[in-house]
């Protein structure tokens, strides 16, 4: 029979209460998806975007910053796998959970006006099966029970066919909802694909790098309250404030620039200058040497 001392029971009970109290704060999940290159033409002609999803993942999952639970970034993977990952990410979440989805790469508006994120294997002849359709993304987010959903779109937007550059794209209509907020690097058509030709600027803005720098340095804490909210991030990247004040108040990270600075040198206490005590062996060796010097003449 195992016997528990009162102190052991108290210690375990306190640990149990601490875990229960900390449980709600752990319900923060992030998924980072990006396509840095494309295999098939004409999409392979697009400039490869540079984004630091690995650095952003490290910042979001750091306990002193975001504290999100997140699998490694999904970069340059097949559309089927990414769509499965997206559906699994939003499935069976609790209402109090906070979800962050980060999509990076190139977004294309097709001839019907539908938006999609290009993947590594996107083909023009197999369009629907090789993209991440924003209609699908909106559906899985709508069906999710989480009340706080944040979608950050780090992409340059393009369009198929001729037309003027700079046309506005309504991302809220494509991806928005009552329980989520959408932040985007751009909401205008920056390039066009006509056949195999690319016109306009297809290079993606380094939004991820700016977010990583802002999170780690604390610069993204625009209002200086020690917390980096969605509204802070929107102003930090140069976007407009979220329409919903409640969604804008969602905290993405805490300001922890001091914790991320260089570690201070460890100050070790100075030791007094005390003469070292000689061991019995040293004394014995010294005595033997003295005896030889006196009687043998060494």
N, C-alpha and C positions, 0 to 999 in steps of 0.2 A: 504493500500500500504506500502510495506516494503522499507524503505530508508536506503541505505548503505552509510556510510561516506567514504571519499577518503582513509583514513587510513585503513579501513576494506577491501576495494577493493584491495589496494596495498598488504595487508597482504595475502589475499586469492590468488592473482595472483602469489605472490612469492611462496606460498605453492604449487600451481599447477605446476609451473615451476620446483620446487624441486622434485615433484613426477615424472614428465616426465623425468627429468634428471637422477633420480635414477632407473627408470624402467629397463634399460638394465642390470644393475648390479644384479637385483633380479632374472634374468632368470637362476638360478643355482638350479638344482634339483638332489636329490640323492635317491637311493633305496638300502636298505640293506636287504639281504636275507641270511638265514643260517639254517642249520639242525644240531642240537647238539646231536641228538640220532636217532636211527632207530628201527622201530617196529618189522620188520620181519627178520628171519634168511635167509641167513648168515650175512646180513648187521648189525644185532644187535650185532654181535661179534666184530665189529669195535670199537676201543676206542673212547669214546665221546670226540670230540674236545672242547676245552675251548676257547671261543672268547668273547670279550667284545663289542658286537654290540651296546648295550645300551650306553656305554661310548663313542664309536666312533660316534654314532648318535648325542650325546650331543655336541661333539667337532665340528662335521661338520655343525651343525645348529646354533652354537653359533655366534651371530652377529660379535663379535670381532675376530673370527677365520675364519670359512668357509663361514658362511652366506648362506648355502644351505637350500632350502625348502625340507623337507623330512617327509614322514609319519613314524610312529613308525616302528622299525625293524620287518621284517616278519620272525619269528623263529618257526621251527617245524610245518609248516602248510602243508596241502595237496598239491600235485603237481598241480592239476587242478587250485586251487586258486592262486598258485604262478605263473603259466604260464599266467593266466589272468592278474595278477598284472604286470608282465613283459611287456606284449603287451600293456597294458594301459599306462605304464610309458613312453614308447618310441613313443606313438602315438601322432600325431598332435603337434609336437614340432617345434618351430621356428628355422631357421638356426642359429641364433646367440645364441641359448640356449646352456648351458653347462650341460652335464649329467654325473653322476657318478653312476655306478652300482657296488655293492660290494656283491660277492658271497662267502659264507663260508661253510665249511663242508668237505665232501669227494667227490672226482671226480673219476669216474670209466671209464676205456676204455673197451668197449665190444669186442666180438670176431671179429667184422667187423672193429674195429679201431675207432669207433665213441665215442665221449666223452660226459659225462652227469654228472650233479650234483645229488647225491642221496638226496632224501627227507625223511621225517619221515616215510612215508607210502610206500616207494619203495618195490615192490615185484618182485621176480625173474620171476614168472609166468605172471605178468602183467607189464613187464619192461617198455614198451614205454609210458604207461599211468600214470606211477608213478614216473617219473624222470623229471628233467629239461634238455632237450636235447640241447647240445650246437649248433647244427644245427639250432634249433628254435631260440635260443638267437641271433645267428649271423644274421638270416633273419630279425628279428624285428629291430635289430640295423641298418642293411643295408637299411631298408625301412624308417628309421627315418631321418628327415631333419636336425637335429642338426649337426653342423660342428665340435663340440668338444665333444667327447665321451671318457670316461675313464672307464675301467673295471678293477677292482682289484679282483683277485682270491686268496682267503685265504683258501687253501685246500691242503690236502695230496692226491696225485694221486695214484690210484691203477689200477690193471688190472685183468680181468677174465682169468682163466686158467694158465697153467704152463709157465715158462719163467724166464729169468734173471731179477733181480732187478736192478734198476738204468738206465733202458732204457730211452732215451730222448723222450719227448712228445712235438710236435710242436704246441704250443698254439696259435701262430700267425696265422697259417694256419687254425686252428679251430675257432678262435674268432676274429682275426685281421681284419683290414680294413683301407682304406685310411683316414678315418675321426676319427679314434679312436686309443687308445693305451691300451695295456694289460700289467698289472703288476701282477706278481704271486709270491706266497710264494715258490713254487717249480715247476719245469718243467720236473721232472723225476719220473718214477714209483717207489713208495716207498713201496708198499705192493701188494700182490696178493691174490685173492680168488680162492681156488680150492675146490669145493664142499662147505662144511661148515667150512673149515679150512682157517685161515688167516696166511699168512707168510709175514715177513717183518715188517716195522714200519708203523702203520696206525694212529699214533697220529699226530694231526695237529699242526703246529707251531703257537705260539701265535702272529700272525701277527697283529691282531686288537689291542692287548695290546701295541705293539711297536708303532703302528701308533698313538694311543691315547696319549701315553707318549711323542712321538715326536712332535705332534701338540700342546699339552698343554705347554710343556717346551720350545718349540722353537728349539729343537735339530734337527728336520727334515729340518730346514732351512740350508741346507748344505753349500750353497754358501754365506750365510750371507747377502743377499740383502733385508731381511725383508719380503720376499714372499716365500711360500712353494709351489714349482712347482712340476709337475709330475716327472721331472728329479731329483729334490731333494728327493722326496719320493722313487724313484727307488734306489738311492744311500743309502738312510737311511735304507732301508730294505735289502740291500745287493744284489740288482739285477742290471742288466745292464742298460745302458742309452737307452732311447727310440730311435728307428731308425730315427724318424722324429723330427727335432729340433723344428718345430712349435708345434707339439703335446707335446713335452717335456716341452715347455714353458707355458703350461696351468697351471694357478694358482689354487691350491686346497684350500689354506688357507693363511692367513697373520700371521706373527709372532706377538703374543700378550701375551708373557709370563708374562710381567709386569701386564697386565690387569687381568691375572688369578691368580696372587699371593695373599697373604693374604692382606686384606684391612687395610690400615693405620689407626691408631686410630685418632679419630676426636679431634682436639685441640680446646678446648673451651676457649674463652677469660676469663682471670682472672678478678674477680670482686673486685673492691676496698673495703677495709675493712671500710665501713661506718657504724657508729652506727645506729641501727634500730630506726626508729621514732615510738614513742608510739602513739597508736590510741586514739581517744577521749574516748573510753570505758575504756581503761587502765587508763587514767587520772582520769576519774570519779570514778573508783573503788579505786584508790589510795587516792583520796580526801575523800571519804566516810570512808575509813579505818583510815585516820589521824584524822577525826572529832570524831570517836568513841574512839580512843585512848586518845584524849585530854579531852573529856567531860564525857565519861563513865568509863574510866580507863582500857580499854582493852589493 
